[in-house]
Amino acid sequence: MILEYKVVKRHLDIICSILGLIILLPLFIIVAILIKLESKGPIFYKQLRLGLHGKEFTMYKFRTMYLGAEKEGVYELKGDTRVNRIGRILRASSIDEFPQLINILKGEMSFIGPRPPLTYHPWPFSEYTIPEKKRFMVVPGITGLAQIRGRKGLEWDRRIEYDIEYVDKFSFIQDLKIVFITIYKVLSMSRNLNVAETAAKDRKTRPLKLMYISNDKNIAKIAEDSGVDWIFIDLEVIGKKERQGHLDTVISHHKLEDIKDIKDKISKAKIIVRINPIYHGSKEEIRRVIQAGADIIMLPFFKTKKEVEQFIAYTDGDIKTCLLVETPEAVENIDSIISVPGIDYVYIGLNDLHIGYKRKFMFSLLADGTVESLCNKFKAKKIPYGFGGIARLKNGVLPAEYIIREFYRLGSSMVILSRSFCNASKVEDYQTIEKVFKEGVQEIRRFEEYLSKKDYLYFLKSQRILKKKVYEIEENIKKVGK
């Protein structure tokens, strides 16, 4: 249905742009004469913009400013002296946008769609997050959802949210509503000025936070020096053997004293500590973890909002908190759970969660949409999140590259480096461990840099490949089990 409307929309764009250029030709001539009489310079203003899939194209406008005015800044603010007298009229009436009929005829733009941003502002294409790049999945337009909801007064993050909403609800009815509201705003001469700079500063795309589980202070130091952000200490023992004893997982048997030992050894990395599920001694355990110097405390295997409320109350705001979502009951109650104030991070624990759902492979929940549904809920609450674990690139039953692509598509900001990334228990010397860490982390960072240049379509294709691979792995597991 969407594909059919895209074809129809393109034909409408061609017909309407041709008619528009013919009907508006006398106006074009009048405006051209007025511009030339007003100031020296060309009639049209040409500017590079980002279009479909982030590709650059030249967008046309009637020139409304004096020559060289853009060097003074991107924004038009109230009382802007760069805009000439004719330009103010053209901007107020939106006539300055009419030459974009040429862009529409060429297929670079549409009448309705996300407004094409500059190639360098608010950010270069590589600095949009992968979820934000979804806005580039449709042809940009002269007007769109963001323009009728607030135009230039909106923060850029909010504009992008509206652009993504437009893509998600792509339809003829939505376009029709935007057309009528745009006409009303143009006829009412509604103001379209920036109240201030609306692009966030320091918007460089952040790499994934990497976690590694270890209570060895020397390995923790090696991991930190290699670029690992969080050292993971695992105090959870209650019920874990019963749940995961049949799997190729490790009960860590870390101790409270390990927190201080590692704290004394590292200087930049944070220490995240997984405690036991809520039990009669939770309050005392949490206080001891805080006193030992942990930076983040993680609650595992909870099922209800009440347990999370107890956890948050016990921390009393003295430490950053992280929820480990790893039960079907927690997934079922997730809306009420993440409404509890004081949650700083959420992590989806696929090991226990896939057992709870009686699935054969932990990443089945990534392929079937369970993880994506949860990520969307965390994103809506603006709570940073992560899921699963990864081996080194080109390693693992499901190669790490496919999982990392999903991290970026879903907006995940953290990941655990699994035991298969560096199984320190099977390596005798620290020198080898250091080599594994440095090479492995560098590979991940290079791959992240590569991904930052890709558009959203690339990640949709990767998602389809991942689903196919997960299905193949599930089938192989079934055959082995027979």
C-alpha positions, -999 to 999 in steps of 0.1 A, spaced: 0 0 0 28 24 9 47 16 -23 16 22 -43 10 56 -27 47 66 -33 41 59 -71 8 79 -71 24 107 -51 53 110 -76 28 113 -105 9 139 -86 41 158 -79 50 159 -116 16 170 -127 12 197 -100 47 210 -104 43 214 -142 9 232 -137 24 253 -109 53 265 -130 30 274 -159 4 292 -138 31 310 -117 53 320 -146 40 357 -146 46 359 -108 81 344 -113 89 372 -138 76 399 -115 95 386 -85 127 383 -106 125 419 -116 119 431 -80 148 411 -67 172 426 -94 159 461 -86 164 456 -49 200 445 -48 229 431 -68 231 393 -72 214 364 -88 176 359 -88 178 324 -74 196 313 -43 211 278 -46 219 257 -15 231 221 -9 206 201 11 203 165 22 176 145 4 164 109 0 188 85 19 210 115 28 221 122 -8 230 158 -15 211 180 -40 209 217 -49 177 233 -36 164 265 -53 148 295 -36 143 332 -46 171 352 -31 159 371 -1 192 383 14 221 405 4 251 388 -12 273 370 13 247 373 41 249 336 50 285 340 62 270 359 92 250 328 104 224 302 94 194 316 112 170 344 104 161 361 137 138 389 145 152 422 131 177 403 109 194 430 88 206 404 62 171 401 47 162 428 22 128 445 19 115 423 -9 129 393 9 108 400 39 77 399 18 87 368 0 95 350 32 64 361 51 43 348 21 65 317 15 68 328 -21 106 324 -18 100 287 -17 82 286 -51 113 278 -72 114 244 -54 88 234 -80 119 228 -102 133 204 -75 99 186 -74 98 182 -111 134 168 -110 123 142 -84 146 157 -57 117 170 -36 80 165 -31 52 189 -21 49 171 12 77 155 32 103 163 59 120 196 52 155 189 37 182 201 61 215 217 52 244 194 46 262 208 76 234 221 99 221 211 123 246 183 118 264 164 90 246 133 78 270 110 97 261 126 130 224 118 128 216 87 149 204 57 129 168 60 143 169 97 132 181 87 97 146 72 93 135 107 83 156 104 51 135 73 40 111 95 20 116 123 -5 119 157 13 92 183 9 84 220 7 62 215 38 57 187 63 45 177 97 71 197 116 63 228 96 26 228 106 34 219 142 58 248 149 81 255 120 114 270 129 106 277 165 109 240 173 141 224 187 158 203 161 153 171 181 116 178 181 115 186 144 131 152 137 106 134 159 78 149 138 97 139 106 99 103 118 62 104 128 55 115 92 74 86 78 57 61 102 22 74 92 30 79 55 -4 82 38 -25 102 14 -48 113 43 -19 127 63 -5 146 32 -40 161 26 -42 174 62 -7 189 59 -17 207 26 -48 223 41 -30 234 74 -1 247 54 -24 268 32 -41 282 63 -7 291 78 6 308 46 -26 328 42 -25 339 78 11 350 73 21 331 104 56 339 116 84 316 106 114 329 125 139 312 148 137 324 183 172 312 189 197 285 179 177 253 180 204 227 173 220 211 203 257 217 207 283 189 207 260 166 188 287 141 178 273 106 177 283 87 208 298 52 204 283 23 223 292 20 260 311 -13 263 308 -35 295 330 -64 305 323 -88 334 354 -94 356 365 -92 392 402 -94 382 416 -59 389 444 -64 363 419 -74 336 397 -45 346 426 -21 340 434 -37 307 398 -34 297 397 3 307 429 11 289 415 -6 258 383 16 258 358 -4 279 335 20 297 320 -1 325 335 -29 345 307 -53 355 309 -71 389 283 -98 393 271 -106 428 239 -124 417 237 -160 430 201 -164 442 182 -186 418 207 -182 390 221 -218 389 185 -232 388 176 -209 359 208 -212 338 225 -243 350 218 -261 317 233 -234 296 269 -226 287 269 -196 311 291 -188 341 281 -181 377 306 -154 385 309 -158 423 322 -123 426 325 -107 461 317 -74 476 354 -68 483 360 -69 445 343 -35 441 369 -17 462 399 -36 447 388 -27 412 379 9 422 415 14 434 429 1 401 409 19 375 405 57 370 380 63 341 357 33 338 325 31 358 318 1 380 283 -15 375 273 -41 401 245 -67 395 230 -76 429 206 -103 438 169 -102 430 147 -85 456 148 -106 488 146 -100 526 183 -88 527 181 -65 496 182 -32 516 214 -42 534 230 -56 503 223 -24 483 237 -2 511 269 -22 512 273 -20 475 269 18 476 294 21 505 319 -1 486 321 26 458 300 12 430 288 37 404 258 19 390 237 -8 406 217 -33 386 185 -52 397 180 -86 380 151 -110 376 123 -87 388 87 -92 377 66 -64 392 65 -27 396 65 -32 434 99 -49 433 113 -19 412 98 6 436 115 -12 465 148 -12 447 147 25 439 136 32 475 166 12 489 191 31 467 176 64 480 191 84 451 227 76 463 237 57 431 228 53 394 203 25 388 198 0 360 170 -25 356 178 -59 340 146 -69 321 148 -107 319 114 -121 328 82 -124 306 64 -109 336 86 -78 335 79 -74 298 42 -77 304 43 -50 332 70 -28 315 48 2 310 41 6 347 76 -5 357 94 23 337 70 49 350 87 45 384 109 76 390 146 71 395 155 46 367 187 57 350 193 27 326 175 -4 314 192 -35 300 174 -65 283 189 -97 296 183 -121 267 198 -152 285 170 -155 311 144 -138 289 146 -164 261 144 -192 287 113 -176 301 97 -175 267 108 -211 260 128 -201 230 158 -221 217 181 -192 209 187 -160 229 186 -137 198 152 -151 187 137 -123 207 157 -98 187 144 -113 154 107 -115 164 103 -79 175 102 -84 213 134 -64 218 124 -37 194 90 -32 211 108 -28 245 134 -4 230 107 18 216 91 20 251 125 29 267 132 54 240 98 71 246 107 75 282 142 88 273 158 60 294 192 48 279 191 11 271 209 -19 258 205 -56 252 224 -90 248 261 -95 244 286 -96 216 317 -116 207 345 -101 185 336 -91 150 331 -121 126 327 -143 157 298 -158 176 269 -181 165 252 -149 153 281 -127 141 287 -96 162 283 -73 132 246 -82 128 239 -75 165 258 -42 164 238 -31 134 206 -37 154 220 -17 183 223 13 160 190 7 143 172 5 176 191 33 193 208 11 219 236 28 237 253 0 256 264 -36 253 281 -63 272 313 -79 257 305 -116 262 328 -143 275 335 -153 239 348 -118 232 377 -126 257 375 -157 277 401 -147 303 397 -180 322 413 -198 293 442 -174 288 472 -178 310 490 -144 306 478 -108 307 498 -98 277 475 -120 254 444 -107 271 456 -71 265 462 -79 228 427 -94 225 410 -64 242 429 -37 222 423 -54 189 387 -63 196 376 -28 208 394 -11 179 375 -34 155 342 -24 171 350 13 170 361 11 134 329 -7 125 308 19 144 325 47 123 316 27 92 280 24 103 277 61 110 279 68 73 251 44 64 215 54 58 184 38 74 177 16 44 211 -2 50 199 -12 85 165 -24 72 183 -47 48 206 -59 76 175 -66 98 161 -89 72 194 -108 69 195 -111 107 160 -125 108 169 -151 82 201 -161 100 183 -164 134 157 -186 117 185 -208 103 201 -211 137 168 -220 153 163 -248 127 198 -262 133 192 -262 171 159 -281 165 177 -307 143 205 -312 169 178 -316 196 160 -344 178 
